[in-house]
Amino acid sequence: MAVPRHHMAKGKQLRRRSHLALKPKQLTACSHCKKMILPHLVCKNCGHYKGKEIINVLAKELKKKEKQKHRQK
């Protein structure tokens, strides 16, 4: 088993770990629905990205409901 050769001072250890702190997520407002989203990603609420509709959210919801109805039968 490996054993450290020298004692490391707390200050040196803390300086080494200083960059490991958690950083808050940088959120931006969706250009269409104004909901806060991660940048450079399609909005999950409305399906828009850079002012264009990429995902048809309504059709996706309808398809999901039909699938649930089919499973219940």
PDB file of N, CA, C and O in Angstrom:
ATOM      1  N   MET A   1       0.839  -1.182   0.000  1.00  0.00           N
ATOM      2  CA  MET A   1       0.000   0.000   0.000  1.00  0.00           C
ATOM      3  C   MET A   1       0.884   1.246   0.000  1.00  0.00           C
ATOM      4  O   MET A   1       1.899   1.275   0.696  1.00  0.00           O
ATOM      5  N   ALA A   2       0.524   2.257  -0.755  1.00  0.00           N
ATOM      6  CA  ALA A   2       1.318   3.473  -0.860  1.00  0.00           C
ATOM      7  C   ALA A   2       1.193   4.312   0.402  1.00  0.00           C
ATOM      8  O   ALA A   2       0.112   4.440   0.977  1.00  0.00           O
ATOM      9  N   VAL A   3       2.325   4.883   0.826  1.00  0.00           N
ATOM     10  CA  VAL A   3       2.366   5.734   2.010  1.00  0.00           C
ATOM     11  C   VAL A   3       2.964   7.069   1.595  1.00  0.00           C
ATOM     12  O   VAL A   3       3.996   7.096   0.924  1.00  0.00           O
ATOM     13  N   PRO A   4       2.319   8.213   1.990  1.00  0.00           N
ATOM     14  CA  PRO A   4       2.886   9.509   1.613  1.00  0.00           C
ATOM     15  C   PRO A   4       4.268   9.712   2.244  1.00  0.00           C
ATOM     16  O   PRO A   4       4.474   9.386   3.413  1.00  0.00           O
ATOM     17  N   ARG A   5       5.209  10.250   1.469  1.00  0.00           N
ATOM     18  CA  ARG A   5       6.584  10.423   1.964  1.00  0.00           C
ATOM     19  C   ARG A   5       6.705  11.618   2.898  1.00  0.00           C
ATOM     20  O   ARG A   5       7.487  11.577   3.848  1.00  0.00           O
ATOM     21  N   HIS A   6       5.943  12.685   2.647  1.00  0.00           N
ATOM     22  CA  HIS A   6       6.069  13.893   3.456  1.00  0.00           C
ATOM     23  C   HIS A   6       4.701  14.373   3.894  1.00  0.00           C
ATOM     24  O   HIS A   6       3.707  14.184   3.193  1.00  0.00           O
ATOM     25  N   HIS A   7       4.661  14.998   5.065  1.00  0.00           N
ATOM     26  CA  HIS A   7       3.410  15.592   5.554  1.00  0.00           C
ATOM     27  C   HIS A   7       3.075  16.801   4.687  1.00  0.00           C
ATOM     28  O   HIS A   7       3.953  17.607   4.381  1.00  0.00           O
ATOM     29  N   MET A   8       1.811  16.930   4.290  1.00  0.00           N
ATOM     30  CA  MET A   8       1.395  18.081   3.495  1.00  0.00           C
ATOM     31  C   MET A   8       0.671  19.062   4.409  1.00  0.00           C
ATOM     32  O   MET A   8      -0.267  18.684   5.112  1.00  0.00           O
ATOM     33  N   ALA A   9       1.097  20.304   4.401  1.00  0.00           N
ATOM     34  CA  ALA A   9       0.467  21.338   5.233  1.00  0.00           C
ATOM     35  C   ALA A   9      -0.969  21.570   4.772  1.00  0.00           C
ATOM     36  O   ALA A   9      -1.281  21.390   3.595  1.00  0.00           O
ATOM     37  N   LYS A  10      -1.846  21.972   5.699  1.00  0.00           N
ATOM     38  CA  LYS A  10      -3.259  22.204   5.368  1.00  0.00           C
ATOM     39  C   LYS A  10      -3.404  23.282   4.306  1.00  0.00           C
ATOM     40  O   LYS A  10      -4.255  23.182   3.422  1.00  0.00           O
ATOM     41  N   GLY A  11      -2.573  24.310   4.392  1.00  0.00           N
ATOM     42  CA  GLY A  11      -2.648  25.406   3.419  1.00  0.00           C
ATOM     43  C   GLY A  11      -2.371  24.928   2.011  1.00  0.00           C
ATOM     44  O   GLY A  11      -3.077  25.296   1.072  1.00  0.00           O
ATOM     45  N   LYS A  12      -1.352  24.117   1.865  1.00  0.00           N
ATOM     46  CA  LYS A  12      -1.006  23.594   0.533  1.00  0.00           C
ATOM     47  C   LYS A  12      -2.119  22.692   0.016  1.00  0.00           C
ATOM     48  O   LYS A  12      -2.472  22.741  -1.162  1.00  0.00           O
ATOM     49  N   GLN A  13      -2.663  21.879   0.892  1.00  0.00           N
ATOM     50  CA  GLN A  13      -3.749  20.974   0.509  1.00  0.00           C
ATOM     51  C   GLN A  13      -4.973  21.773   0.084  1.00  0.00           C
ATOM     52  O   GLN A  13      -5.614  21.435  -0.911  1.00  0.00           O
ATOM     53  N   LEU A  14      -5.303  22.818   0.815  1.00  0.00           N
ATOM     54  CA  LEU A  14      -6.478  23.630   0.480  1.00  0.00           C
ATOM     55  C   LEU A  14      -6.271  24.421  -0.806  1.00  0.00           C
ATOM     56  O   LEU A  14      -7.206  24.591  -1.589  1.00  0.00           O
ATOM     57  N   ARG A  15      -5.040  24.910  -1.030  1.00  0.00           N
ATOM     58  CA  ARG A  15      -4.758  25.622  -2.287  1.00  0.00           C
ATOM     59  C   ARG A  15      -4.894  24.683  -3.480  1.00  0.00           C
ATOM     60  O   ARG A  15      -5.376  25.086  -4.539  1.00  0.00           O
ATOM     61  N   ARG A  16      -4.469  23.426  -3.310  1.00  0.00           N
ATOM     62  CA  ARG A  16      -4.582  22.452  -4.386  1.00  0.00           C
ATOM     63  C   ARG A  16      -6.037  22.171  -4.713  1.00  0.00           C
ATOM     64  O   ARG A  16      -6.391  21.967  -5.874  1.00  0.00           O
ATOM     65  N   ARG A  17      -6.884  22.159  -3.682  1.00  0.00           N
ATOM     66  CA  ARG A  17      -8.301  21.844  -3.876  1.00  0.00           C
ATOM     67  C   ARG A  17      -9.165  23.074  -4.154  1.00  0.00           C
ATOM     68  O   ARG A  17     -10.384  22.946  -4.268  1.00  0.00           O
ATOM     69  N   SER A  18      -8.576  24.244  -4.265  1.00  0.00           N
ATOM     70  CA  SER A  18      -9.354  25.480  -4.396  1.00  0.00           C
ATOM     71  C   SER A  18     -10.216  25.502  -5.660  1.00  0.00           C
ATOM     72  O   SER A  18     -11.281  26.120  -5.663  1.00  0.00           O
ATOM     73  N   HIS A  19      -9.776  24.842  -6.729  1.00  0.00           N
ATOM     74  CA  HIS A  19     -10.533  24.854  -7.980  1.00  0.00           C
ATOM     75  C   HIS A  19     -11.642  23.798  -8.002  1.00  0.00           C
ATOM     76  O   HIS A  19     -12.388  23.721  -8.977  1.00  0.00           O
ATOM     77  N   LEU A  20     -11.765  22.989  -6.955  1.00  0.00           N
ATOM     78  CA  LEU A  20     -12.767  21.932  -6.925  1.00  0.00           C
ATOM     79  C   LEU A  20     -14.125  22.408  -6.422  1.00  0.00           C
ATOM     80  O   LEU A  20     -15.076  21.627  -6.387  1.00  0.00           O
ATOM     81  N   ALA A  21     -14.230  23.674  -6.034  1.00  0.00           N
ATOM     82  CA  ALA A  21     -15.493  24.195  -5.506  1.00  0.00           C
ATOM     83  C   ALA A  21     -16.567  24.159  -6.584  1.00  0.00           C
ATOM     84  O   ALA A  21     -16.280  24.352  -7.766  1.00  0.00           O
ATOM     85  N   LEU A  22     -17.808  23.911  -6.170  1.00  0.00           N
ATOM     86  CA  LEU A  22     -18.926  23.895  -7.111  1.00  0.00           C
ATOM     87  C   LEU A  22     -19.234  25.308  -7.576  1.00  0.00           C
ATOM     88  O   LEU A  22     -19.195  26.253  -6.788  1.00  0.00           O
ATOM     89  N   LYS A  23     -19.536  25.444  -8.838  1.00  0.00           N
ATOM     90  CA  LYS A  23     -19.874  26.749  -9.411  1.00  0.00           C
ATOM     91  C   LYS A  23     -21.350  26.750  -9.777  1.00  0.00           C
ATOM     92  O   LYS A  23     -21.873  25.721 -10.205  1.00  0.00           O
ATOM     93  N   PRO A  24     -22.034  27.880  -9.619  1.00  0.00           N
ATOM     94  CA  PRO A  24     -23.453  27.917  -9.984  1.00  0.00           C
ATOM     95  C   PRO A  24     -23.629  27.784 -11.500  1.00  0.00           C
ATOM     96  O   PRO A  24     -22.790  28.239 -12.276  1.00  0.00           O
ATOM     97  N   LYS A  25     -24.735  27.152 -11.904  1.00  0.00           N
ATOM     98  CA  LYS A  25     -25.024  26.991 -13.328  1.00  0.00           C
ATOM     99  C   LYS A  25     -25.366  28.343 -13.928  1.00  0.00           C
ATOM    100  O   LYS A  25     -26.075  29.145 -13.319  1.00  0.00           O
ATOM    101  N   GLN A  26     -24.859  28.586 -15.121  1.00  0.00           N
ATOM    102  CA  GLN A  26     -25.121  29.832 -15.830  1.00  0.00           C
ATOM    103  C   GLN A  26     -26.373  29.635 -16.684  1.00  0.00           C
ATOM    104  O   GLN A  26     -26.312  29.010 -17.743  1.00  0.00           O
ATOM    105  N   LEU A  27     -27.493  30.161 -16.229  1.00  0.00           N
ATOM    106  CA  LEU A  27     -28.757  30.002 -16.947  1.00  0.00           C
ATOM    107  C   LEU A  27     -29.056  31.245 -17.765  1.00  0.00           C
ATOM    108  O   LEU A  27     -28.690  32.356 -17.382  1.00  0.00           O
ATOM    109  N   THR A  28     -29.727  31.049 -18.899  1.00  0.00           N
ATOM    110  CA  THR A  28     -30.169  32.153 -19.738  1.00  0.00           C
ATOM    111  C   THR A  28     -31.666  31.994 -19.987  1.00  0.00           C
ATOM    112  O   THR A  28     -32.217  30.901 -19.856  1.00  0.00           O
ATOM    113  N   ALA A  29     -32.306  33.088 -20.343  1.00  0.00           N
ATOM    114  CA  ALA A  29     -33.743  33.057 -20.612  1.00  0.00           C
ATOM    115  C   ALA A  29     -33.977  32.585 -22.046  1.00  0.00           C
ATOM    116  O   ALA A  29     -33.277  32.996 -22.971  1.00  0.00           O
ATOM    117  N   CYS A  30     -34.963  31.723 -22.212  1.00  0.00           N
ATOM    118  CA  CYS A  30     -35.355  31.261 -23.545  1.00  0.00           C
ATOM    119  C   CYS A  30     -35.883  32.458 -24.333  1.00  0.00           C
ATOM    120  O   CYS A  30     -36.632  33.275 -23.798  1.00  0.00           O
ATOM    121  N   SER A  31     -35.497  32.559 -25.595  1.00  0.00           N
ATOM    122  CA  SER A  31     -35.915  33.711 -26.405  1.00  0.00           C
ATOM    123  C   SER A  31     -37.406  33.676 -26.731  1.00  0.00           C
ATOM    124  O   SER A  31     -37.984  34.707 -27.077  1.00  0.00           O
ATOM    125  N   HIS A  32     -38.033  32.512 -26.627  1.00  0.00           N
ATOM    126  CA  HIS A  32     -39.443  32.387 -26.984  1.00  0.00           C
ATOM    127  C   HIS A  32     -40.364  32.437 -25.763  1.00  0.00           C
ATOM    128  O   HIS A  32     -41.304  33.231 -25.727  1.00  0.00           O
ATOM    129  N   CYS A  33     -40.094  31.584 -24.756  1.00  0.00           N
ATOM    130  CA  CYS A  33     -41.010  31.490 -23.607  1.00  0.00           C
ATOM    131  C   CYS A  33     -40.455  32.150 -22.351  1.00  0.00           C
ATOM    132  O   CYS A  33     -41.150  32.215 -21.336  1.00  0.00           O
ATOM    133  N   LYS A  34     -39.224  32.638 -22.396  1.00  0.00           N
ATOM    134  CA  LYS A  34     -38.566  33.350 -21.291  1.00  0.00           C
ATOM    135  C   LYS A  34     -38.304  32.474 -20.068  1.00  0.00           C
ATOM    136  O   LYS A  34     -38.046  32.999 -18.985  1.00  0.00           O
ATOM    137  N   LYS A  35     -38.364  31.151 -20.221  1.00  0.00           N
ATOM    138  CA  LYS A  35     -38.040  30.246 -19.119  1.00  0.00           C
ATOM    139  C   LYS A  35     -36.521  30.106 -19.045  1.00  0.00           C
ATOM    140  O   LYS A  35     -35.847  30.148 -20.074  1.00  0.00           O
ATOM    141  N   MET A  36     -35.976  29.940 -17.834  1.00  0.00           N
ATOM    142  CA  MET A  36     -34.536  29.834 -17.657  1.00  0.00           C
ATOM    143  C   MET A  36     -34.053  28.439 -18.093  1.00  0.00           C
ATOM    144  O   MET A  36     -34.556  27.418 -17.622  1.00  0.00           O
ATOM    145  N   ILE A  37     -33.064  28.422 -19.004  1.00  0.00           N
ATOM    146  CA  ILE A  37     -32.516  27.175 -19.538  1.00  0.00           C
ATOM    147  C   ILE A  37     -30.990  27.283 -19.574  1.00  0.00           C
ATOM    148  O   ILE A  37     -30.432  28.373 -19.445  1.00  0.00           O
ATOM    149  N   LEU A  38     -30.326  26.137 -19.750  1.00  0.00           N
ATOM    150  CA  LEU A  38     -28.884  26.142 -19.956  1.00  0.00           C
ATOM    151  C   LEU A  38     -28.593  26.689 -21.354  1.00  0.00           C
ATOM    152  O   LEU A  38     -29.345  26.409 -22.287  1.00  0.00           O
ATOM    153  N   PRO A  39     -27.523  27.459 -21.516  1.00  0.00           N
ATOM    154  CA  PRO A  39     -27.221  28.021 -22.833  1.00  0.00           C
ATOM    155  C   PRO A  39     -26.839  26.946 -23.851  1.00  0.00           C
ATOM    156  O   PRO A  39     -26.344  25.880 -23.483  1.00  0.00           O
ATOM    157  N   HIS A  40     -27.070  27.230 -25.114  1.00  0.00           N
ATOM    158  CA  HIS A  40     -26.728  26.367 -26.244  1.00  0.00           C
ATOM    159  C   HIS A  40     -27.498  25.050 -26.246  1.00  0.00           C
ATOM    160  O   HIS A  40     -27.019  24.065 -26.809  1.00  0.00           O
ATOM    161  N   LEU A  41     -28.679  25.009 -25.630  1.00  0.00           N
ATOM    162  CA  LEU A  41     -29.516  23.823 -25.634  1.00  0.00           C
ATOM    163  C   LEU A  41     -30.935  24.196 -26.049  1.00  0.00           C
ATOM    164  O   LEU A  41     -31.361  25.336 -25.864  1.00  0.00           O
ATOM    165  N   VAL A  42     -31.655  23.245 -26.605  1.00  0.00           N
ATOM    166  CA  VAL A  42     -33.054  23.449 -26.986  1.00  0.00           C
ATOM    167  C   VAL A  42     -33.888  23.550 -25.712  1.00  0.00           C
ATOM    168  O   VAL A  42     -33.676  22.786 -24.771  1.00  0.00           O
ATOM    169  N   CYS A  43     -34.830  24.481 -25.678  1.00  0.00           N
ATOM    170  CA  CYS A  43     -35.713  24.660 -24.525  1.00  0.00           C
ATOM    171  C   CYS A  43     -36.655  23.456 -24.424  1.00  0.00           C
ATOM    172  O   CYS A  43     -37.323  23.102 -25.395  1.00  0.00           O
ATOM    173  N   LYS A  44     -36.704  22.831 -23.247  1.00  0.00           N
ATOM    174  CA  LYS A  44     -37.570  21.667 -23.062  1.00  0.00           C
ATOM    175  C   LYS A  44     -39.028  22.082 -22.914  1.00  0.00           C
ATOM    176  O   LYS A  44     -39.929  21.268 -23.113  1.00  0.00           O
ATOM    177  N   ASN A  45     -39.263  23.339 -22.569  1.00  0.00           N
ATOM    178  CA  ASN A  45     -40.625  23.816 -22.357  1.00  0.00           C
ATOM    179  C   ASN A  45     -41.345  24.104 -23.678  1.00  0.00           C
ATOM    180  O   ASN A  45     -42.498  23.712 -23.856  1.00  0.00           O
ATOM    181  N   CYS A  46     -40.663  24.789 -24.602  1.00  0.00           N
ATOM    182  CA  CYS A  46     -41.330  25.187 -25.849  1.00  0.00           C
ATOM    183  C   CYS A  46     -40.701  24.584 -27.105  1.00  0.00           C
ATOM    184  O   CYS A  46     -41.316  24.626 -28.171  1.00  0.00           O
ATOM    185  N   GLY A  47     -39.485  24.022 -27.008  1.00  0.00           N
ATOM    186  CA  GLY A  47     -38.848  23.381 -28.158  1.00  0.00           C
ATOM    187  C   GLY A  47     -38.154  24.339 -29.109  1.00  0.00           C
ATOM    188  O   GLY A  47     -37.832  23.951 -30.232  1.00  0.00           O
ATOM    189  N   HIS A  48     -37.912  25.576 -28.699  1.00  0.00           N
ATOM    190  CA  HIS A  48     -37.268  26.557 -29.566  1.00  0.00           C
ATOM    191  C   HIS A  48     -35.775  26.666 -29.261  1.00  0.00           C
ATOM    192  O   HIS A  48     -35.341  26.440 -28.131  1.00  0.00           O
ATOM    193  N   TYR A  49     -34.993  27.019 -30.294  1.00  0.00           N
ATOM    194  CA  TYR A  49     -33.564  27.278 -30.159  1.00  0.00           C
ATOM    195  C   TYR A  49     -33.199  28.359 -31.157  1.00  0.00           C
ATOM    196  O   TYR A  49     -33.446  28.215 -32.355  1.00  0.00           O
ATOM    197  N   LYS A  50     -32.617  29.431 -30.671  1.00  0.00           N
ATOM    198  CA  LYS A  50     -32.235  30.582 -31.500  1.00  0.00           C
ATOM    199  C   LYS A  50     -33.410  31.113 -32.312  1.00  0.00           C
ATOM    200  O   LYS A  50     -33.251  31.468 -33.480  1.00  0.00           O
ATOM    201  N   GLY A  51     -34.593  31.167 -31.694  1.00  0.00           N
ATOM    202  CA  GLY A  51     -35.766  31.733 -32.351  1.00  0.00           C
ATOM    203  C   GLY A  51     -36.486  30.800 -33.310  1.00  0.00           C
ATOM    204  O   GLY A  51     -37.488  31.199 -33.904  1.00  0.00           O
ATOM    205  N   LYS A  52     -36.016  29.586 -33.482  1.00  0.00           N
ATOM    206  CA  LYS A  52     -36.654  28.633 -34.392  1.00  0.00           C
ATOM    207  C   LYS A  52     -37.189  27.445 -33.609  1.00  0.00           C
ATOM    208  O   LYS A  52     -36.595  27.027 -32.615  1.00  0.00           O
ATOM    209  N   GLU A  53     -38.319  26.903 -34.063  1.00  0.00           N
ATOM    210  CA  GLU A  53     -38.880  25.716 -33.415  1.00  0.00           C
ATOM    211  C   GLU A  53     -38.133  24.484 -33.928  1.00  0.00           C
ATOM    212  O   GLU A  53     -38.186  24.161 -35.114  1.00  0.00           O
ATOM    213  N   ILE A  54     -37.451  23.816 -33.031  1.00  0.00           N
ATOM    214  CA  ILE A  54     -36.671  22.636 -33.378  1.00  0.00           C
ATOM    215  C   ILE A  54     -37.463  21.371 -33.065  1.00  0.00           C
ATOM    216  O   ILE A  54     -37.458  20.422 -33.849  1.00  0.00           O
ATOM    217  N   ILE A  55     -38.147  21.357 -31.912  1.00  0.00           N
ATOM    218  CA  ILE A  55     -38.922  20.201 -31.474  1.00  0.00           C
ATOM    219  C   ILE A  55     -40.381  20.630 -31.331  1.00  0.00           C
ATOM    220  O   ILE A  55     -40.672  21.643 -30.695  1.00  0.00           O
ATOM    221  N   ASN A  56     -41.283  19.871 -31.913  1.00  0.00           N
ATOM    222  CA  ASN A  56     -42.704  20.150 -31.764  1.00  0.00           C
ATOM    223  C   ASN A  56     -43.166  19.503 -30.456  1.00  0.00           C
ATOM    224  O   ASN A  56     -43.436  18.303 -30.410  1.00  0.00           O
ATOM    225  N   VAL A  57     -43.251  20.300 -29.405  1.00  0.00           N
ATOM    226  CA  VAL A  57     -43.549  19.799 -28.064  1.00  0.00           C
ATOM    227  C   VAL A  57     -44.987  19.290 -27.971  1.00  0.00           C
ATOM    228  O   VAL A  57     -45.246  18.297 -27.292  1.00  0.00           O
ATOM    229  N   LEU A  58     -45.918  19.957 -28.640  1.00  0.00           N
ATOM    230  CA  LEU A  58     -47.323  19.541 -28.587  1.00  0.00           C
ATOM    231  C   LEU A  58     -47.507  18.158 -29.212  1.00  0.00           C
ATOM    232  O   LEU A  58     -48.208  17.314 -28.654  1.00  0.00           O
ATOM    233  N   ALA A  59     -46.886  17.924 -30.355  1.00  0.00           N
ATOM    234  CA  ALA A  59     -46.992  16.618 -31.019  1.00  0.00           C
ATOM    235  C   ALA A  59     -46.361  15.529 -30.154  1.00  0.00           C
ATOM    236  O   ALA A  59     -46.852  14.402 -30.098  1.00  0.00           O
ATOM    237  N   LYS A  60     -45.281  15.880 -29.490  1.00  0.00           N
ATOM    238  CA  LYS A  60     -44.602  14.923 -28.625  1.00  0.00           C
ATOM    239  C   LYS A  60     -45.498  14.529 -27.447  1.00  0.00           C
ATOM    240  O   LYS A  60     -45.554  13.358 -27.072  1.00  0.00           O
ATOM    241  N   GLU A  61     -46.203  15.514 -26.860  1.00  0.00           N
ATOM    242  CA  GLU A  61     -47.120  15.249 -25.746  1.00  0.00           C
ATOM    243  C   GLU A  61     -48.293  14.374 -26.195  1.00  0.00           C
ATOM    244  O   GLU A  61     -48.679  13.442 -25.489  1.00  0.00           O
ATOM    245  N   LEU A  62     -48.863  14.675 -27.377  1.00  0.00           N
ATOM    246  CA  LEU A  62     -49.972  13.875 -27.899  1.00  0.00           C
ATOM    247  C   LEU A  62     -49.542  12.431 -28.138  1.00  0.00           C
ATOM    248  O   LEU A  62     -50.280  11.499 -27.817  1.00  0.00           O
ATOM    249  N   LYS A  63     -48.365  12.247 -28.693  1.00  0.00           N
ATOM    250  CA  LYS A  63     -47.852  10.910 -28.952  1.00  0.00           C
ATOM    251  C   LYS A  63     -47.657  10.142 -27.645  1.00  0.00           C
ATOM    252  O   LYS A  63     -47.917   8.942 -27.570  1.00  0.00           O
ATOM    253  N   LYS A  64     -47.197  10.851 -26.627  1.00  0.00           N
ATOM    254  CA  LYS A  64     -46.983  10.230 -25.320  1.00  0.00           C
ATOM    255  C   LYS A  64     -48.306   9.787 -24.699  1.00  0.00           C
ATOM    256  O   LYS A  64     -48.392   8.702 -24.125  1.00  0.00           O
ATOM    257  N   LYS A  65     -49.340  10.628 -24.814  1.00  0.00           N
ATOM    258  CA  LYS A  65     -50.660  10.291 -24.265  1.00  0.00           C
ATOM    259  C   LYS A  65     -51.271   9.092 -25.010  1.00  0.00           C
ATOM    260  O   LYS A  65     -51.873   8.218 -24.387  1.00  0.00           O
ATOM    261  N   GLU A  66     -51.118   9.053 -26.337  1.00  0.00           N
ATOM    262  CA  GLU A  66     -51.630   7.930 -27.124  1.00  0.00           C
ATOM    263  C   GLU A  66     -50.953   6.625 -26.709  1.00  0.00           C
ATOM    264  O   GLU A  66     -51.596   5.580 -26.613  1.00  0.00           O
ATOM    265  N   LYS A  67     -49.669   6.702 -26.469  1.00  0.00           N
ATOM    266  CA  LYS A  67     -48.909   5.521 -26.071  1.00  0.00           C
ATOM    267  C   LYS A  67     -49.394   5.004 -24.716  1.00  0.00           C
ATOM    268  O   LYS A  67     -49.495   3.794 -24.511  1.00  0.00           O
ATOM    269  N   GLN A  68     -49.697   5.925 -23.788  1.00  0.00           N
ATOM    270  CA  GLN A  68     -50.203   5.536 -22.476  1.00  0.00           C
ATOM    271  C   GLN A  68     -51.582   4.888 -22.590  1.00  0.00           C
ATOM    272  O   GLN A  68     -51.863   3.900 -21.911  1.00  0.00           O
ATOM    273  N   LYS A  69     -52.441   5.443 -23.447  1.00  0.00           N
ATOM    274  CA  LYS A  69     -53.770   4.871 -23.660  1.00  0.00           C
ATOM    275  C   LYS A  69     -53.663   3.450 -24.230  1.00  0.00           C
ATOM    276  O   LYS A  69     -54.391   2.542 -23.828  1.00  0.00           O
ATOM    277  N   HIS A  70     -52.745   3.291 -25.164  1.00  0.00           N
ATOM    278  CA  HIS A  70     -52.554   1.984 -25.805  1.00  0.00           C
ATOM    279  C   HIS A  70     -52.060   0.949 -24.800  1.00  0.00           C
ATOM    280  O   HIS A  70     -52.457  -0.215 -24.867  1.00  0.00           O
ATOM    281  N   ARG A  71     -51.203   1.356 -23.875  1.00  0.00           N
ATOM    282  CA  ARG A  71     -50.690   0.440 -22.860  1.00  0.00           C
ATOM    283  C   ARG A  71     -51.771   0.024 -21.857  1.00  0.00           C
ATOM    284  O   ARG A  71     -51.752  -1.096 -21.347  1.00  0.00           O
ATOM    285  N   GLN A  72     -52.705   0.927 -21.581  1.00  0.00           N
ATOM    286  CA  GLN A  72     -53.764   0.630 -20.616  1.00  0.00           C
ATOM    287  C   GLN A  72     -54.756  -0.394 -21.161  1.00  0.00           C
ATOM    288  O   GLN A  72     -55.360  -1.135 -20.385  1.00  0.00           O
ATOM    289  N   LYS A  73     -54.934  -0.448 -22.475  1.00  0.00           N
ATOM    290  CA  LYS A  73     -55.901  -1.376 -23.083  1.00  0.00           C
ATOM    291  C   LYS A  73     -55.451  -2.797 -23.034  1.00  0.00           C
ATOM    292  O   LYS A  73     -56.160  -3.685 -23.506  1.00  0.00           O
TER     293      LYS A  73
END
